[in-house]
Amino acid sequence: MRIPHVTYRSEPELQVRFGRTPQGTEDPRNGGRYQVESYLDHHAAKLVRRFDAGSYVVLADAMNTHDIGRGRGGTRAALRRVTARTLVAGVSSDRLYPITQQAELAAGIRTADHHRVIESSTRSPDKAERLRAELGYDAVVVPGSRPIDEQLAAAAPNGIDVLLDTVGGEQLAAAFRAARRGARFALVGALAGQLSPYRDGGSAPAEIDTFRLVNQGVSLHGYRGADHPEVTEEWTKHFGDWLRSGEIAFPHVRIPGMDHAPRALQELFEGRHFGTVVVELPPG
C-alpha cells in the first residue's frame, strides 16, 4: 500500500523531510528501515485498517467508466453547460490529476474562478524555485528582480482576491493596486519596516489609494496574535497533529547554541536559509 501514497507526495518533499536518515536506531544496511520507509509503512497500515479493498475496486471501476460528456455532446459541451460559480484547484506535484487537466477544466467552465496561490516574501530566485517545486506555489514574486506590479500582473492577470500580508511597504502597495473588487486583505506582519536599514522596526509605511479602496470595496484588517490568546492552544494542537501525520512539511534550519542567536537572526534577515531558523538549546 506504499505505492498509492507516493503518487501524491512529491520526491522533493520527501527528500526535504526525510532524505536518507535511518529510522531511530535501525540500520538500513542490516535489514532496518529509513525514516521515509517508516512513514510509508505507518500510512499504509492506517489505510488497510480503515478501508475495504473491495470498495476500492468498485470505486475505481465507477471512476474509470464515468464520462460527463456521455449524452451531452462531449466533454467540452458538458463543461459549457455549467452555470454555477466554480473554483478549480490543483496541486503541481500531483501525478494522478496533473495541473494540465485542471487547466482544461478551468478553461472549459465559463464561470470558473482562476485562483492562483502566489508567494512574494523571498528575494532569492533559488528559494522561489523551491517554493514552487516543494511547497506547490503557482507563482513566486521576487522583489528586486523586476517591478512588483509587473510580476503580479503576470502571476495574477485577473487581480488579487485574498492577501495574507506579512511584509507591508511597497509589496502591500503593489498588491493593493492589483486588488479585485471585494478583495480581502489580512495584515499580520510588517517585515518591510523591521528589516529596513532606515527604520527602527516600529513602522512600515505603505501608500494606499483610499479612493480605490472605497470604489473597489476592498477590506483591510490587521491581526495580532496577542489579541487572540484562545487560538494559541488550538493552533498548537492542529500544527502538531499535521506534522506528526505528515500532512504538512515544515522546512527549518537548526543553529546550535544561544551564543549563535545573533548570527541566526542576521542570517534570517539576509534570507540565507529556507524556512524557519531555530536556535537549538543544549538539553537540560
C-alpha positions in Angstrom: 0.0 0.0 0.0 3.0 2.3 -0.2 2.6 3.0 -3.9 -0.7 5.0 -3.7 0.8 7.2 -1.1 3.9 8.2 -3.0 1.7 9.1 -6.1 0.6 12.3 -4.4 3.7 13.1 -2.3 6.5 14.6 -4.4 10.1 13.5 -4.4 11.4 17.0 -3.4 9.0 17.0 -0.4 10.1 13.5 0.8 13.7 14.5 0.3 13.4 17.6 2.5 11.5 15.8 5.2 13.4 12.5 5.4 16.4 12.3 3.0 18.3 9.1 3.7 18.0 9.3 7.5 17.6 5.9 9.3 14.6 5.3 11.4 15.7 5.6 15.0 18.4 3.1 15.9 17.6 0.9 12.8 20.4 0.2 10.4 19.1 0.0 6.7 22.3 -2.0 5.8 21.2 -4.7 8.1 17.5 -5.0 7.5 16.5 -1.8 9.1 14.4 1.0 7.6 14.9 4.6 6.6 12.6 7.2 8.1 10.7 7.5 4.8 10.0 3.8 4.9 8.7 4.0 8.4 6.5 6.9 7.3 5.1 5.0 4.3 4.5 1.8 6.4 2.6 3.8 9.0 0.2 5.3 6.5 -0.2 2.0 4.6 -1.2 0.3 7.9 -3.7 3.1 8.6 -5.3 2.7 5.1 -5.5 -1.1 5.4 -7.3 -0.8 8.8 -9.9 1.6 7.7 -10.5 0.8 4.0 -12.1 -2.2 2.4 -10.2 -3.4 -0.7 -13.5 -4.4 -2.4 -14.8 -0.9 -2.1 -11.7 0.4 -3.8 -12.3 -1.9 -6.8 -16.0 -0.7 -7.1 -15.0 3.0 -6.8 -12.1 2.6 -9.3 -14.4 1.0 -11.8 -17.0 3.7 -11.4 -14.4 6.5 -11.9 -12.9 4.7 -14.9 -16.2 4.3 -16.7 -17.6 7.8 -15.8 -17.9 10.2 -18.7 -19.5 13.6 -18.2 -19.8 14.1 -21.9 -21.9 11.0 -22.4 -25.3 12.0 -23.8 -24.3 15.7 -23.6 -22.4 16.2 -26.9 -18.9 15.5 -25.5 -16.8 16.9 -22.6 -16.4 20.4 -23.9 -20.1 20.8 -24.5 -20.9 19.4 -21.0 -18.5 21.9 -19.3 -20.0 24.8 -21.2 -23.4 24.0 -19.6 -22.0 24.6 -16.1 -23.5 27.9 -14.7 -22.5 27.7 -11.1 -19.5 29.8 -9.9 -16.7 27.2 -9.9 -13.3 27.0 -8.3 -10.9 24.6 -9.9 -7.9 23.6 -7.7 -4.8 21.5 -8.4 -1.5 20.5 -6.9 1.6 20.9 -9.1 3.2 17.7 -7.8 0.0 15.5 -8.2 0.8 12.7 -10.6 -2.7 11.3 -10.8 -4.5 14.5 -11.7 -1.9 16.8 -13.3 -2.3 20.6 -13.5 -2.9 20.4 -17.2 -6.2 18.6 -16.5 -7.2 21.3 -14.0 -6.3 24.0 -16.6 -8.5 22.2 -19.1 -11.5 22.2 -16.7 -11.0 25.9 -15.8 -10.8 26.8 -19.5 -13.9 24.9 -20.3 -16.1 26.2 -17.5 -17.1 29.7 -18.3 -17.9 30.6 -14.7 -14.7 29.2 -13.2 -12.6 31.4 -11.0 -8.9 31.3 -12.0 -7.5 31.3 -8.5 -3.7 31.0 -8.0 -1.5 30.8 -4.9 1.3 33.4 -5.0 4.1 33.8 -2.6 6.0 37.1 -2.5 8.3 37.1 0.6 11.6 36.0 -0.8 14.3 37.9 -2.7 16.1 34.7 -3.7 15.5 33.1 -7.1 16.7 29.7 -5.6 14.1 29.9 -2.8 11.5 30.9 -5.3 12.1 27.7 -7.3 11.9 25.6 -4.1 8.7 27.3 -3.1 7.2 26.2 -6.5 8.7 22.7 -6.6 8.4 21.7 -3.0 5.5 23.6 -1.5 3.3 23.9 -4.6 3.0 27.6 -5.1 1.8 28.6 -8.6 4.0 31.6 -8.8 6.5 33.5 -6.7 7.1 37.2 -6.9 10.8 38.1 -6.2 11.2 41.8 -5.2 14.2 43.4 -6.9 14.2 41.2 -10.0 11.5 43.2 -11.9 8.9 45.7 -10.8 6.5 44.1 -8.4 3.4 45.4 -10.3 4.7 43.8 -13.4 5.3 40.4 -11.7 1.9 40.5 -10.1 0.2 41.2 -13.4 1.9 38.2 -14.9 1.2 35.9 -11.9 -2.4 37.1 -11.3 -3.7 38.6 -14.6 -7.3 38.8 -13.2 -6.2 40.5 -10.0 -6.0 39.5 -6.3 -9.0 38.3 -4.3 -7.3 37.5 -0.9 -4.0 38.6 0.5 -2.2 37.4 3.7 0.5 40.0 4.1 3.5 39.8 6.4 5.6 42.4 4.8 3.8 45.7 4.2 5.6 48.6 2.5 5.9 48.5 -1.3 4.7 44.9 -1.6 1.4 45.7 0.1 1.0 48.8 -2.0 1.6 46.8 -5.2 -0.8 44.1 -4.1 -3.4 46.8 -3.3 -3.1 48.2 -6.8 -3.8 44.7 -8.2 -6.8 44.1 -5.9 -10.1 43.0 -7.5 -13.5 44.3 -6.4 -14.4 43.0 -3.0 -10.8 41.8 -2.2 -9.9 41.0 1.4 -6.5 41.8 2.8 -5.4 40.4 6.2 -2.3 42.2 7.6 -0.3 40.0 10.0 3.2 41.5 9.9 5.4 44.4 8.8 8.7 43.0 7.8 9.4 45.9 5.4 9.9 48.1 8.5 11.6 45.5 10.7 14.2 44.7 8.0 14.7 48.2 6.7 18.2 49.7 7.5 16.5 53.2 7.6 13.8 52.4 10.2 13.7 51.3 13.8 11.2 48.5 13.1 8.3 50.4 14.6 6.7 51.4 11.2 6.3 50.2 7.7 4.6 52.9 5.6 2.6 51.9 2.5 0.9 54.3 0.1 -2.7 53.2 -0.2 -5.2 54.9 -2.6 -8.2 55.4 -0.4 -10.4 56.3 -3.4 -9.6 52.8 -4.9 -10.2 51.2 -1.5 -13.7 52.6 -1.4 -14.5 52.2 -5.1 -13.4 48.6 -5.2 -14.9 47.7 -1.8 -11.6 46.3 -0.5 -11.4 45.4 3.1 -8.2 45.7 5.2 -7.9 44.0 8.5 -5.0 43.9 10.9 -4.5 40.8 13.0 -2.3 40.5 16.1 -1.9 37.1 17.8 -1.7 38.6 21.2 -5.3 39.7 20.9 -6.5 36.2 20.5 -4.8 34.0 23.2 -7.5 31.4 22.9 -6.3 30.5 19.4 -2.8 29.5 20.5 -3.7 26.2 22.1 -5.9 25.2 19.2 -3.2 26.1 16.7 -0.5 24.2 18.6 -2.6 21.1 18.7 -3.5 21.2 15.0 0.0 22.1 13.9 1.5 19.2 15.9 -1.1 16.8 14.6 -0.3 17.8 11.0 3.4 17.5 11.5 3.1 14.0 13.1 0.7 12.8 10.4 2.9 14.1 7.5 0.0 16.3 6.2 2.3 19.3 6.1 6.0 19.9 5.7 7.8 22.4 7.9 11.2 23.4 6.4 13.6 24.6 9.1 17.2 25.1 9.9 18.7 24.4 13.3 21.6 26.6 14.6 23.1 25.2 17.8 23.8 27.3 20.9 22.3 30.5 22.3 25.7 32.2 21.7 24.9 31.9 17.9 21.5 33.6 18.2 22.7 36.9 16.9 24.2 35.2 13.8 20.9 33.2 13.4 18.9 36.5 13.4 21.3 38.2 11.0 21.2 35.2 8.6 17.4 35.1 8.9 17.2 38.8 7.8 19.6 38.2 5.0 17.5 35.4 3.7 20.2 32.8 3.7 18.0 29.9 4.9 14.9 28.2 3.6 12.1 28.0 6.1 12.2 28.8 9.8 15.5 29.4 11.6 15.6 27.7 15.1 18.2 28.3 17.7 18.8 24.9 19.4 19.5 24.9 23.1 21.5 22.2 24.8 19.4 19.6 26.8 18.9 20.3 30.5 
